[in-house]
């Protein structure tokens, strides 16, 4: 399991059956994620089967968005080395747009969320699966 999130790494520290790799990099204090050249270099020569990406906004027009351009750079590299992108976002992220665009709403074939998402997004996901 590869992560650039120090909280996820810490949560998995006692799971003996899971190898955990934390990318390293510059810490974004508000999110606990690691970004920058060091994180990008860690990702250069590996491959990921399934990438779970948390976003701050999901909107039909602006797509998937996050809080910083530095996060976008890491996510672009993750998209490049991954077989499958799975977006993770609770219902409060729908119909919202954060600072930097990660990709169009069609970028991910799966979204993990809860039941309270707006109906128009439920209908959209049924059309695309």
N, CA, C and O atoms as a Tinker XYZ file with bonds, in Angstrom:
   516  protein
     1  N      0.851000   -1.153000    0.000000    73     2
     2  CA     0.000000    0.000000    0.000000    64     1     3
     3  C      0.908000    1.229000    0.000000    63     2     4     5
     4  O      1.783000    1.372000    0.854000    81     3
     5  N      0.685000    2.099000   -0.958000    73     3     6
     6  CA     1.471000    3.329000   -1.085000    64     5     7
     7  C      0.555000    4.488000   -0.761000    63     6     8     9
     8  O     -0.567000    4.554000   -1.261000    81     7
     9  N      1.027000    5.411000    0.079000    73     7    10
    10  CA     0.220000    6.573000    0.417000    64     9    11
    11  C      1.095000    7.813000    0.551000    63    10    12    13
    12  O      2.281000    7.736000    0.872000    81    11
    13  N      0.473000    8.950000    0.296000    73    11    14
    14  CA     1.141000   10.222000    0.579000    64    13    15
    15  C      0.429000   10.920000    1.742000    63    14    16    17
    16  O      0.599000   12.121000    1.951000    81    15
    17  N     -0.365000   10.161000    2.491000    73    15    18
    18  CA    -1.130000   10.684000    3.628000    64    17    19
    19  C     -0.559000   10.107000    4.921000    63    18    20    21
    20  O     -0.622000    8.898000    5.146000    81    19
    21  N     -0.009000   10.965000    5.760000    73    19    22
    22  CA     0.639000   10.472000    6.979000    64    21    23
    23  C     -0.356000    9.856000    7.961000    63    22    24    25
    24  O      0.015000    8.975000    8.737000    81    23
    25  N     -1.608000   10.301000    7.940000    73    23    26
    26  CA    -2.615000    9.735000    8.840000    64    25    27
    27  C     -2.982000    8.310000    8.430000    63    26    28    29
    28  O     -3.187000    7.450000    9.287000    81    27
    29  N     -3.065000    8.060000    7.137000    73    27    30
    30  CA    -3.343000    6.701000    6.663000    64    29    31
    31  C     -2.165000    5.797000    6.987000    63    30    32    33
    32  O     -2.354000    4.667000    7.435000    81    31
    33  N     -0.968000    6.279000    6.768000    73    31    34
    34  CA     0.219000    5.503000    7.129000    64    33    35
    35  C      0.239000    5.151000    8.603000    63    34    36    37
    36  O      0.537000    4.016000    8.973000    81    35
    37  N     -0.079000    6.129000    9.451000    73    35    38
    38  CA    -0.105000    5.884000   10.904000    64    37    39
    39  C     -1.207000    4.903000   11.283000    63    38    40    41
    40  O     -1.016000    4.070000   12.169000    81    39
    41  N     -2.359000    4.994000   10.620000    73    39    42
    42  CA    -3.473000    4.092000   10.925000    64    41    43
    43  C     -3.136000    2.645000   10.582000    63    42    44    45
    44  O     -3.668000    1.723000   11.200000    81    43
    45  N     -2.261000    2.438000    9.605000    73    43    46
    46  CA    -1.914000    1.080000    9.180000    64    45    47
    47  C     -0.636000    0.543000    9.820000    63    46    48    49
    48  O     -0.184000   -0.549000    9.476000    81    47
    49  N     -0.058000    1.291000   10.738000    73    47    50
    50  CA     1.235000    0.893000   11.303000    64    49    51
    51  C      1.199000   -0.432000   12.044000    63    50    52    53
    52  O      2.223000   -1.113000   12.109000    81    51
    53  N      0.074000   -0.823000   12.600000    73    51    54
    54  CA    -0.019000   -2.071000   13.354000    64    53    55
    55  C     -0.603000   -3.225000   12.545000    63    54    56    57
    56  O     -0.863000   -4.292000   13.101000    81    55
    57  N     -0.813000   -3.033000   11.254000    73    55    58
    58  CA    -1.356000   -4.090000   10.387000    64    57    59
    59  C     -0.194000   -4.898000    9.826000    63    58    60    61
    60  O      0.403000   -4.529000    8.815000    81    59
    61  N      0.113000   -5.985000   10.482000    73    59    62
    62  CA     1.298000   -6.774000   10.134000    64    61    63
    63  C      1.255000   -7.320000    8.716000    63    62    64    65
    64  O      2.312000   -7.487000    8.106000    81    63
    65  N      0.099000   -7.603000    8.172000    73    63    66
    66  CA     0.001000   -8.199000    6.850000    64    65    67
    67  C      0.041000   -7.212000    5.709000    63    66    68    69
    68  O     -0.037000   -7.614000    4.548000    81    67
    69  N      0.159000   -5.927000    6.004000    73    67    70
    70  CA     0.138000   -4.910000    4.953000    64    69    71
    71  C      1.470000   -4.165000    4.936000    63    70    72    73
    72  O      1.876000   -3.568000    5.933000    81    71
    73  N      2.138000   -4.208000    3.794000    73    71    74
    74  CA     3.350000   -3.411000    3.635000    64    73    75
    75  C      2.922000   -1.995000    3.303000    63    74    76    77
    76  O      2.147000   -1.783000    2.370000    81    75
    77  N      3.414000   -1.028000    4.052000    73    75    78
    78  CA     3.027000    0.373000    3.883000    64    77    79
    79  C      4.241000    1.175000    3.438000    63    78    80    81
    80  O      5.298000    1.130000    4.067000    81    79
    81  N      4.073000    1.911000    2.341000    73    79    82
    82  CA     5.112000    2.818000    1.852000    64    81    83
    83  C      4.526000    4.224000    1.884000    63    82    84    85
    84  O      3.477000    4.483000    1.294000    81    83
    85  N      5.216000    5.132000    2.580000    73    83    86
    86  CA     4.804000    6.535000    2.630000    64    85    87
    87  C      5.772000    7.315000    1.744000    63    86    88    89
    88  O      6.989000    7.214000    1.897000    81    87
    89  N      5.217000    8.090000    0.819000    73    87    90
    90  CA     6.041000    8.721000   -0.211000    64    89    91
    91  C      7.091000    9.683000    0.319000    63    90    92    93
    92  O      8.164000    9.805000   -0.272000    81    91
    93  N      6.809000   10.361000    1.407000    73    91    94
    94  CA     7.679000   11.448000    1.815000    64    93    95
    95  C      7.328000   12.687000    1.014000    63    94    96    97
    96  O      6.493000   12.631000    0.110000    81    95
    97  N      7.950000   13.787000    1.336000    73    95    98
    98  CA     7.696000   15.027000    0.611000    64    97    99
    99  C      7.388000   16.177000    1.538000    63    98   100   101
   100  O      7.603000   16.096000    2.747000    81    99
   101  N      6.880000   17.251000    0.958000    73    99   102
   102  CA     6.539000   18.452000    1.719000    64   101   103
   103  C      5.144000   18.281000    2.309000    63   102   104   105
   104  O      4.205000   17.933000    1.593000    81   103
   105  N      5.006000   18.522000    3.595000    73   103   106
   106  CA     3.747000   18.310000    4.298000    64   105   107
   107  C      2.784000   19.479000    4.099000    63   106   108   109
   108  O      3.138000   20.637000    4.315000    81   107
   109  N      1.559000   19.152000    3.682000    73   107   110
   110  CA     0.469000   20.123000    3.713000    64   109   111
   111  C     -0.216000   19.928000    5.060000    63   110   112   113
   112  O     -0.922000   18.940000    5.260000    81   111
   113  N     -0.016000   20.846000    5.968000    73   111   114
   114  CA    -0.476000   20.675000    7.344000    64   113   115
   115  C     -1.981000   20.488000    7.462000    63   114   116   117
   116  O     -2.441000   19.698000    8.286000    81   115
   117  N     -2.745000   21.195000    6.660000    73   115   118
   118  CA    -4.204000   21.132000    6.784000    64   117   119
   119  C     -4.787000   19.778000    6.405000    63   118   120   121
   120  O     -5.870000   19.420000    6.867000    81   119
   121  N     -4.076000   19.018000    5.564000    73   119   122
   122  CA    -4.606000   17.723000    5.118000    64   121   123
   123  C     -3.776000   16.528000    5.574000    63   122   124   125
   124  O     -4.254000   15.394000    5.534000    81   123
   125  N     -2.555000   16.764000    6.000000    73   123   126
   126  CA    -1.682000   15.660000    6.389000    64   125   127
   127  C     -1.113000   14.907000    5.200000    63   126   128   129
   128  O     -0.652000   13.775000    5.344000    81   127
   129  N     -1.142000   15.532000    4.014000    73   127   130
   130  CA    -0.617000   14.867000    2.825000    64   129   131
   131  C      0.764000   15.397000    2.467000    63   130   132   133
   132  O      1.141000   16.512000    2.829000    81   131
   133  N      1.507000   14.563000    1.746000    73   131   134
   134  CA     2.861000   14.881000    1.340000    64   133   135
   135  C      2.896000   15.113000   -0.167000    63   134   136   137
   136  O      2.369000   14.310000   -0.938000    81   135
   137  N      3.513000   16.205000   -0.577000    73   135   138
   138  CA     3.547000   16.606000   -1.985000    64   137   139
   139  C      4.956000   17.040000   -2.351000    63   138   140   141
   140  O      5.864000   16.963000   -1.523000    81   139
   141  N      5.145000   17.490000   -3.571000    73   139   142
   142  CA     6.426000   18.045000   -3.989000    64   141   143
   143  C      7.285000   17.038000   -4.728000    63   142   144   145
   144  O      6.874000   15.905000   -4.982000    81   143
   145  N      8.496000   17.480000   -5.069000    73   143   146
   146  CA     9.402000   16.675000   -5.888000    64   145   147
   147  C      9.770000   15.350000   -5.236000    63   146   148   149
   148  O      9.878000   14.336000   -5.927000    81   147
   149  N      9.963000   15.337000   -3.940000    73   147   150
   150  CA    10.325000   14.084000   -3.265000    64   149   151
   151  C      9.210000   13.054000   -3.412000    63   150   152   153
   152  O      9.474000   11.889000   -3.710000    81   151
   153  N      7.969000   13.477000   -3.206000    73   151   154
   154  CA     6.820000   12.575000   -3.372000    64   153   155
   155  C      6.733000   12.104000   -4.819000    63   154   156   157
   156  O      6.507000   10.920000   -5.071000    81   155
   157  N      6.908000   13.014000   -5.768000    73   155   158
   158  CA     6.849000   12.653000   -7.185000    64   157   159
   159  C      7.937000   11.655000   -7.557000    63   158   160   161
   160  O      7.681000   10.711000   -8.305000    81   159
   161  N      9.135000   11.852000   -7.049000    73   159   162
   162  CA    10.240000   10.929000   -7.339000    64   161   163
   163  C      9.978000    9.542000   -6.769000    63   162   164   165
   164  O     10.360000    8.543000   -7.379000    81   163
   165  N      9.338000    9.465000   -5.620000    73   163   166
   166  CA     9.004000    8.171000   -5.022000    64   165   167
   167  C      8.062000    7.386000   -5.923000    63   166   168   169
   168  O      8.147000    6.160000   -5.991000    81   167
   169  N      7.171000    8.077000   -6.609000    73   167   170
   170  CA     6.159000    7.426000   -7.442000    64   169   171
   171  C      6.647000    7.062000   -8.843000    63   170   172   173
   172  O      5.968000    6.319000   -9.551000    81   171
   173  N      7.802000    7.566000   -9.254000    73   171   174
   174  CA     8.244000    7.430000  -10.642000    64   173   175
   175  C      8.374000    6.000000  -11.144000    63   174   176   177
   176  O      7.989000    5.727000  -12.281000    81   175
   177  N      8.888000    5.095000  -10.361000    73   175   178
   178  CA     9.192000    3.750000  -10.850000    64   177   179
   179  C      8.363000    2.656000  -10.196000    63   178   180   181
   180  O      8.824000    1.524000  -10.052000    81   179
   181  N      7.144000    2.991000   -9.802000    73   179   182
   182  CA     6.258000    1.974000   -9.237000    64   181   183
   183  C      4.954000    1.962000  -10.037000    63   182   184   185
   184  O      4.680000    2.872000  -10.820000    81   183
   185  N      4.163000    0.920000   -9.825000    73   183   186
   186  CA     2.874000    0.789000  -10.468000    64   185   187
   187  C      1.831000    0.447000   -9.430000    63   186   188   189
   188  O      2.105000   -0.311000   -8.499000    81   187
   189  N      0.634000    0.997000   -9.579000    73   187   190
   190  CA    -0.442000    0.826000   -8.605000    64   189   191
   191  C     -1.640000    0.206000   -9.310000    63   190   192   193
   192  O     -2.038000    0.654000  -10.385000    81   191
   193  N     -2.209000   -0.821000   -8.701000    73   191   194
   194  CA    -3.391000   -1.448000   -9.283000    64   193   195
   195  C     -4.610000   -0.551000   -9.108000    63   194   196   197
   196  O     -5.249000   -0.182000  -10.093000    81   195
   197  N     -4.944000   -0.193000   -7.860000    73   195   198
   198  CA    -6.095000    0.662000   -7.574000    64   197   199
   199  C     -5.630000    1.867000   -6.755000    63   198   200   201
   200  O     -4.987000    1.723000   -5.715000    81   199
   201  N     -5.970000    3.046000   -7.247000    73   199   202
   202  CA    -5.627000    4.279000   -6.541000    64   201   203
   203  C     -6.896000    4.888000   -5.967000    63   202   204   205
   204  O     -7.848000    5.159000   -6.699000    81   203
   205  N     -6.910000    5.104000   -4.663000    73   203   206
   206  CA    -8.026000    5.752000   -3.984000    64   205   207
   207  C     -7.620000    7.198000   -3.740000    63   206   208   209
   208  O     -6.654000    7.471000   -3.028000    81   207
   209  N     -8.373000    8.126000   -4.342000    73   207   210
   210  CA    -8.017000    9.542000   -4.287000    64   209   211
   211  C     -9.139000   10.329000   -3.620000    63   210   212   213
   212  O    -10.282000   10.296000   -4.076000    81   211
   213  N     -8.817000   11.026000   -2.553000    73   211   214
   214  CA    -9.775000   11.897000   -1.889000    64   213   215
   215  C     -9.803000   13.258000   -2.566000    63   214   216   217
   216  O     -8.756000   13.809000   -2.906000    81   215
   217  N    -10.995000   13.797000   -2.762000    73   215   218
   218  CA   -11.140000   15.105000   -3.393000    64   217   219
   219  C    -11.917000   16.043000   -2.478000    63   218   220   221
   220  O    -12.604000   15.603000   -1.556000    81   219
   221  N    -11.801000   17.330000   -2.742000    73   219   222
   222  CA   -12.507000   18.348000   -1.958000    64   221   223
   223  C    -13.746000   18.859000   -2.653000    63   222   224   225
   224  O    -14.601000   19.479000   -2.020000    81   223
   225  N    -13.860000   18.604000   -3.968000    73   223   226
   226  CA   -15.026000   19.057000   -4.707000    64   225   227
   227  C    -15.343000   18.143000   -5.870000    63   226   228   229
   228  O    -14.448000   17.600000   -6.519000    81   227
   229  N    -16.658000   17.978000   -6.128000    73   227   230
   230  CA   -17.145000   17.233000   -7.285000    64   229   231
   231  C    -18.277000   18.056000   -7.887000    63   230   232   233
   232  O    -19.281000   18.334000   -7.233000    81   231
   233  N    -18.092000   18.437000   -9.145000    73   231   234
   234  CA   -19.084000   19.291000   -9.791000    64   233   235
   235  C    -19.143000   18.912000  -11.269000    63   234   236   237
   236  O    -18.111000   18.620000  -11.871000    81   235
   237  N    -20.331000   18.915000  -11.854000    73   235   238
   238  CA   -20.469000   18.531000  -13.258000    64   237   239
   239  C    -19.597000   19.392000  -14.171000    63   238   240   241
   240  O    -18.996000   18.872000  -15.112000    81   239
   241  N    -19.517000   20.685000  -13.913000    73   239   242
   242  CA   -18.759000   21.582000  -14.791000    64   241   243
   243  C    -17.279000   21.640000  -14.451000    63   242   244   245
   244  O    -16.442000   21.612000  -15.354000    81   243
   245  N    -16.937000   21.719000  -13.169000    73   243   246
   246  CA   -15.524000   21.851000  -12.797000    64   245   247
   247  C    -14.844000   20.516000  -12.537000    63   246   248   249
   248  O    -13.626000   20.479000  -12.362000    81   247
   249  N    -15.583000   19.432000  -12.506000    73   247   250
   250  CA   -15.000000   18.104000  -12.326000    64   249   251
   251  C    -14.580000   17.838000  -10.899000    63   250   252   253
   252  O    -15.208000   18.313000   -9.952000    81   251
   253  N    -13.499000   17.066000  -10.751000    73   251   254
   254  CA   -12.936000   16.764000   -9.432000    64   253   255
   255  C    -11.910000   17.833000   -9.109000    63   254   256   257
   256  O    -11.054000   18.145000   -9.937000    81   255
   257  N    -11.988000   18.398000   -7.911000    73   255   258
   258  CA   -11.051000   19.447000   -7.527000    64   257   259
   259  C    -10.468000   19.174000   -6.144000    63   258   260   261
   260  O    -11.056000   18.462000   -5.330000    81   259
   261  N     -9.291000   19.761000   -5.901000    73   259   262
   262  CA    -8.587000   19.654000   -4.627000    64   261   263
   263  C     -8.137000   21.053000   -4.206000    63   262   264   265
   264  O     -8.375000   22.030000   -4.916000    81   263
   265  N     -7.492000   21.137000   -3.055000    73   263   266
   266  CA    -7.161000   22.446000   -2.494000    64   265   267
   267  C     -5.888000   23.103000   -3.015000    63   266   268   269
   268  O     -5.697000   24.303000   -2.821000    81   267
   269  N     -5.004000   22.336000   -3.679000    73   267   270
   270  CA    -3.752000   22.958000   -4.109000    64   269   271
   271  C     -3.232000   22.361000   -5.409000    63   270   272   273
   272  O     -3.515000   21.210000   -5.742000    81   271
   273  N     -2.479000   23.157000   -6.121000    73   271   274
   274  CA    -1.847000   22.701000   -7.352000    64   273   275
   275  C     -0.815000   21.607000   -7.064000    63   274   276   277
   276  O     -0.616000   20.712000   -7.885000    81   275
   277  N     -0.163000   21.675000   -5.907000    73   275   278
   278  CA     0.819000   20.650000   -5.534000    64   277   279
   279  C      0.160000   19.280000   -5.430000    63   278   280   281
   280  O      0.749000   18.276000   -5.831000    81   279
   281  N     -1.063000   19.232000   -4.893000    73   279   282
   282  CA    -1.797000   17.966000   -4.823000    64   281   283
   283  C     -2.117000   17.451000   -6.221000    63   282   284   285
   284  O     -2.041000   16.248000   -6.471000    81   283
   285  N     -2.472000   18.346000   -7.126000    73   283   286
   286  CA    -2.784000   17.957000   -8.504000    64   285   287
   287  C     -1.569000   17.287000   -9.139000    63   286   288   289
   288  O     -1.714000   16.270000   -9.817000    81   287
   289  N     -0.390000   17.831000   -8.933000    73   287   290
   290  CA     0.823000   17.246000   -9.525000    64   289   291
   291  C      1.035000   15.815000   -9.045000    63   290   292   293
   292  O      1.378000   14.941000   -9.842000    81   291
   293  N      0.836000   15.563000   -7.753000    73   291   294
   294  CA     0.988000   14.202000   -7.226000    64   293   295
   295  C     -0.100000   13.303000   -7.796000    63   294   296   297
   296  O      0.183000   12.177000   -8.205000    81   295
   297  N     -1.339000   13.782000   -7.827000    73   295   298
   298  CA    -2.431000   12.982000   -8.354000    64   297   299
   299  C     -2.253000   12.674000   -9.839000    63   298   300   301
   300  O     -2.636000   11.595000  -10.290000    81   299
   301  N     -1.681000   13.601000  -10.605000    73   299   302
   302  CA    -1.419000   13.338000  -12.021000    64   301   303
   303  C     -0.445000   12.171000  -12.177000    63   302   304   305
   304  O     -0.609000   11.325000  -13.055000    81   303
   305  N      0.554000   12.140000  -11.328000    73   303   306
   306  CA     1.509000   11.028000  -11.374000    64   305   307
   307  C      0.839000    9.724000  -10.950000    63   306   308   309
   308  O      1.099000    8.673000  -11.535000    81   307
   309  N     -0.015000    9.790000   -9.942000    73   307   310
   310  CA    -0.742000    8.599000   -9.507000    64   309   311
   311  C     -1.649000    8.091000  -10.623000    63   310   312   313
   312  O     -1.726000    6.884000  -10.851000    81   311
   313  N     -2.333000    8.986000  -11.317000    73   311   314
   314  CA    -3.171000    8.578000  -12.451000    64   313   315
   315  C     -2.338000    7.880000  -13.521000    63   314   316   317
   316  O     -2.777000    6.895000  -14.116000    81   315
   317  N     -1.147000    8.389000  -13.758000    73   315   318
   318  CA    -0.275000    7.832000  -14.795000    64   317   319
   319  C      0.160000    6.405000  -14.470000    63   318   320   321
   320  O      0.271000    5.579000  -15.376000    81   319
   321  N      0.405000    6.101000  -13.210000    73   319   322
   322  CA     0.946000    4.801000  -12.822000    64   321   323
   323  C     -0.117000    3.827000  -12.330000    63   322   324   325
   324  O      0.222000    2.728000  -11.891000    81   323
   325  N     -1.394000    4.200000  -12.390000    73   323   326
   326  CA    -2.469000    3.374000  -11.836000    64   325   327
   327  C     -3.312000    2.719000  -12.923000    63   326   328   329
   328  O     -3.544000    3.294000  -13.986000    81   327
   329  N     -3.764000    1.507000  -12.631000    73   327   330
   330  CA    -4.704000    0.822000  -13.520000    64   329   331
   331  C     -6.116000    1.350000  -13.353000    63   330   332   333
   332  O     -6.881000    1.393000  -14.316000    81   331
   333  N     -6.469000    1.753000  -12.138000    73   331   334
   334  CA    -7.837000    2.180000  -11.862000    64   333   335
   335  C     -7.828000    3.323000  -10.830000    63   334   336   337
   336  O     -7.121000    3.264000   -9.824000    81   335
   337  N     -8.628000    4.360000  -11.107000    73   335   338
   338  CA    -8.789000    5.480000  -10.188000    64   337   339
   339  C    -10.156000    5.369000   -9.519000    63   338   340   341
   340  O    -11.182000    5.259000  -10.190000    81   339
   341  N    -10.155000    5.397000   -8.201000    73   339   342
   342  CA   -11.389000    5.379000   -7.425000    64   341   343
   343  C    -11.387000    6.638000   -6.562000    63   342   344   345
   344  O    -10.491000    6.836000   -5.743000    81   343
   345  N    -12.392000    7.482000   -6.751000    73   343   346
   346  CA   -12.492000    8.726000   -5.989000    64   345   347
   347  C    -13.253000    8.453000   -4.706000    63   346   348   349
   348  O    -14.237000    7.713000   -4.698000    81   347
   349  N    -12.788000    9.057000   -3.622000    73   347   350
   350  CA   -13.425000    8.936000   -2.320000    64   349   351
   351  C    -13.852000   10.332000   -1.874000    63   350   352   353
   352  O    -13.033000   11.246000   -1.788000    81   351
   353  N    -15.162000   10.485000   -1.589000    73   351   354
   354  CA   -15.675000   11.788000   -1.172000    64   353   355
   355  C    -17.019000   11.618000   -0.485000    63   354   356   357
   356  O    -17.878000   10.878000   -0.964000    81   355
   357  N    -17.202000   12.301000    0.636000    73   355   358
   358  CA   -18.513000   12.262000    1.278000    64   357   359
   359  C    -19.460000   13.236000    0.577000    63   358   360   361
   360  O    -19.046000   14.018000   -0.279000    81   359
   361  N    -20.725000   13.173000    0.952000    73   359   362
   362  CA   -21.768000   13.951000    0.254000    64   361   363
   363  C    -21.537000   15.454000    0.277000    63   362   364   365
   364  O    -22.037000   16.160000   -0.598000    81   363
   365  N    -20.793000   15.963000    1.258000    73   363   366
   366  CA   -20.569000   17.411000    1.335000    64   365   367
   367  C    -19.673000   17.928000    0.221000    63   366   368   369
   368  O    -19.606000   19.137000    0.000000    81   367
   369  N    -18.987000   17.045000   -0.479000    73   367   370
   370  CA   -18.075000   17.459000   -1.551000    64   369   371
   371  C    -18.788000   17.647000   -2.891000    63   370   372   373
   372  O    -18.213000   18.215000   -3.819000    81   371
   373  N    -20.039000   17.175000   -3.003000    73   371   374
   374  CA   -20.777000   17.270000   -4.259000    64   373   375
   375  C    -21.342000   18.677000   -4.448000    63   374   376   377
   376  O    -21.740000   19.333000   -3.486000    81   375
   377  N    -21.369000   19.126000   -5.697000    73   375   378
   378  CA   -21.786000   20.482000   -6.060000    64   377   379
   379  C    -20.869000   21.536000   -5.464000    63   378   380   381
   380  O    -21.285000   22.674000   -5.247000    81   379
   381  N    -19.620000   21.165000   -5.197000    73   379   382
   382  CA   -18.616000   22.092000   -4.677000    64   381   383
   383  C    -17.421000   22.088000   -5.611000    63   382   384   385
   384  O    -17.142000   21.098000   -6.287000    81   383
   385  N    -16.730000   23.198000   -5.636000    73   383   386
   386  CA   -15.513000   23.330000   -6.420000    64   385   387
   387  C    -14.421000   23.867000   -5.509000    63   386   388   389
   388  O    -14.575000   24.919000   -4.888000    81   387
   389  N    -13.309000   23.129000   -5.435000    73   387   390
   390  CA   -12.152000   23.586000   -4.677000    64   389   391
   391  C    -11.222000   24.362000   -5.616000    63   390   392   393
   392  O    -11.613000   24.695000   -6.735000    81   391
   393  N    -10.030000   24.644000   -5.182000    73   391   394
   394  CA    -9.116000   25.548000   -5.884000    64   393   395
   395  C     -8.579000   25.013000   -7.209000    63   394   396   397
   396  O     -8.570000   25.739000   -8.203000    81   395
   397  N     -8.132000   23.762000   -7.240000    73   395   398
   398  CA    -7.403000   23.255000   -8.412000    64   397   399
   399  C     -8.081000   22.025000   -9.010000    63   398   400   401
   400  O     -8.489000   21.111000   -8.294000    81   399
   401  N     -8.189000   22.022000  -10.333000    73   399   402
   402  CA    -8.864000   20.918000  -11.028000    64   401   403
   403  C     -7.953000   19.704000  -11.141000    63   402   404   405
   404  O     -6.812000   19.795000  -11.594000    81   403
   405  N     -8.486000   18.574000  -10.718000    73   403   406
   406  CA    -7.778000   17.308000  -10.827000    64   405   407
   407  C     -8.115000   16.616000  -12.144000    63   406   408   409
   408  O     -7.245000   16.030000  -12.788000    81   407
   409  N     -9.384000   16.688000  -12.536000    73   407   410
   410  CA    -9.804000   16.065000  -13.788000    64   409   411
   411  C    -11.298000   16.188000  -13.975000    63   410   412   413
   412  O    -12.020000   16.594000  -13.064000    81   411
   413  N    -11.760000   15.833000  -15.171000    73   411   414
   414  CA   -13.189000   15.852000  -15.458000    64   413   415
   415  C    -13.913000   14.812000  -14.609000    63   414   416   417
   416  O    -13.298000   13.887000  -14.078000    81   415
   417  N    -15.221000   14.978000  -14.491000    73   415   418
   418  CA   -16.022000   14.078000  -13.665000    64   417   419
   419  C    -16.020000   12.647000  -14.219000    63   418   420   421
   420  O    -16.366000   11.709000  -13.500000    81   419
   421  N    -15.642000   12.475000  -15.464000    73   419   422
   422  CA   -15.555000   11.141000  -16.063000    64   421   423
   423  C    -14.200000   10.472000  -15.824000    63   422   424   425
   424  O    -13.976000    9.349000  -16.276000    81   423
   425  N    -13.304000   11.148000  -15.122000    73   423   426
   426  CA   -11.958000   10.639000  -14.871000    64   425   427
   427  C    -11.978000    9.311000  -14.115000    63   426   428   429
   428  O    -11.166000    8.427000  -14.388000    81   427
   429  N    -12.897000    9.172000  -13.174000    73   427   430
   430  CA   -12.967000    7.960000  -12.351000    64   429   431
   431  C    -14.210000    7.170000  -12.707000    63   430   432   433
   432  O    -15.282000    7.739000  -12.913000    81   431
   433  N    -14.065000    5.879000  -12.778000    73   431   434
   434  CA   -15.216000    5.026000  -13.071000    64   433   435
   435  C    -15.993000    4.687000  -11.807000    63   434   436   437
   436  O    -17.139000    4.243000  -11.877000    81   435
   437  N    -15.360000    4.899000  -10.637000    73   435   438
   438  CA   -16.014000    4.584000   -9.368000    64   437   439
   439  C    -15.814000    5.729000   -8.386000    63   438   440   441
   440  O    -14.762000    6.368000   -8.353000    81   439
   441  N    -16.855000    5.974000   -7.584000    73   439   442
   442  CA   -16.781000    6.946000   -6.502000    64   441   443
   443  C    -17.304000    6.255000   -5.247000    63   442   444   445
   444  O    -18.395000    5.684000   -5.249000    81   443
   445  N    -16.530000    6.312000   -4.200000    73   443   446
   446  CA   -16.981000    5.796000   -2.910000    64   445   447
   447  C    -17.507000    6.982000   -2.116000    63   446   448   449
   448  O    -16.781000    7.945000   -1.870000    81   447
   449  N    -18.770000    6.909000   -1.718000    73   447   450
   450  CA   -19.409000    8.013000   -1.007000    64   449   451
   451  C    -20.508000    7.458000   -0.110000    63   450   452   453
   452  O    -20.619000    6.246000    0.072000    81   451
   453  N    -21.311000    8.346000    0.445000    73   451   454
   454  CA   -22.443000    7.910000    1.260000    64   453   455
   455  C    -23.753000    8.217000    0.544000    63   454   456   457
   456  O    -23.743000    8.796000   -0.543000    81   455
   457  N    -24.873000    7.837000    1.139000    73   455   458
   458  CA   -26.178000    7.885000    0.478000    64   457   459
   459  C    -26.726000    9.286000    0.250000    63   458   460   461
   460  O    -27.615000    9.446000   -0.587000    81   459
   461  N    -26.251000   10.294000    0.940000    73   459   462
   462  CA   -26.858000   11.618000    0.888000    64   461   463
   463  C    -26.445000   12.453000   -0.320000    63   462   464   465
   464  O    -26.740000   13.648000   -0.346000    81   463
   465  N    -25.787000   11.891000   -1.305000    73   463   466
   466  CA   -25.363000   12.700000   -2.454000    64   465   467
   467  C    -26.587000   13.171000   -3.240000    63   466   468   469
   468  O    -27.619000   12.500000   -3.228000    81   467
   469  N    -26.487000   14.309000   -3.921000    73   467   470
   470  CA   -27.614000   14.823000   -4.711000    64   469   471
   471  C    -28.067000   13.815000   -5.775000    63   470   472   473
   472  O    -27.251000   13.093000   -6.350000    81   471
   473  N    -29.364000   13.781000   -6.023000    73   471   474
   474  CA   -29.948000   12.817000   -6.961000    64   473   475
   475  C    -29.341000   12.879000   -8.353000    63   474   476   477
   476  O    -29.166000   11.842000   -8.993000    81   475
   477  N    -29.014000   14.086000   -8.840000    73   475   478
   478  CA   -28.478000   14.189000  -10.194000    64   477   479
   479  C    -27.145000   13.446000  -10.340000    63   478   480   481
   480  O    -26.813000   12.985000  -11.432000    81   479
   481  N    -26.378000   13.326000   -9.242000    73   479   482
   482  CA   -25.125000   12.582000   -9.288000    64   481   483
   483  C    -25.389000   11.080000   -9.238000    63   482   484   485
   484  O    -24.661000   10.300000   -9.850000    81   483
   485  N    -26.429000   10.675000   -8.509000    73   483   486
   486  CA   -26.795000    9.250000   -8.497000    64   485   487
   487  C    -27.208000    8.821000   -9.895000    63   486   488   489
   488  O    -26.815000    7.749000  -10.354000    81   487
   489  N    -27.988000    9.637000  -10.571000    73   487   490
   490  CA   -28.435000    9.323000  -11.937000    64   489   491
   491  C    -27.241000    9.298000  -12.890000    63   490   492   493
   492  O    -27.161000    8.428000  -13.757000    81   491
   493  N    -26.326000   10.233000  -12.739000    73   491   494
   494  CA   -25.130000   10.279000  -13.581000    64   493   495
   495  C    -24.318000    9.023000  -13.422000    63   494   496   497
   496  O    -23.888000    8.437000  -14.415000    81   495
   497  N    -24.093000    8.591000  -12.190000    73   495   498
   498  CA   -23.257000    7.413000  -11.963000    64   497   499
   499  C    -23.908000    6.167000  -12.515000    63   498   500   501
   500  O    -23.209000    5.248000  -12.941000    81   499
   501  N    -25.249000    6.108000  -12.520000    73   499   502
   502  CA   -25.922000    4.946000  -13.104000    64   501   503
   503  C    -25.731000    4.903000  -14.603000    63   502   504   505
   504  O    -25.672000    3.820000  -15.185000    81   503
   505  N    -25.633000    6.057000  -15.242000    73   503   506
   506  CA   -25.457000    6.115000  -16.700000    64   505   507
   507  C    -24.059000    5.694000  -17.110000    63   506   508   509
   508  O    -23.874000    5.128000  -18.188000    81   507
   509  N    -23.059000    5.966000  -16.256000    73   507   510
   510  CA   -21.677000    5.756000  -16.658000    64   509   511
   511  C    -21.120000    4.407000  -16.232000    63   510   512   513
   512  O    -20.009000    4.061000  -16.636000    81   511
   513  N    -21.833000    3.644000  -15.447000    73   511   514
   514  CA   -21.266000    2.370000  -14.997000    64   513   515
   515  C    -21.667000    1.222000  -15.875000    63   514   516
   516  O    -21.268000    0.085000  -15.625000    81   515
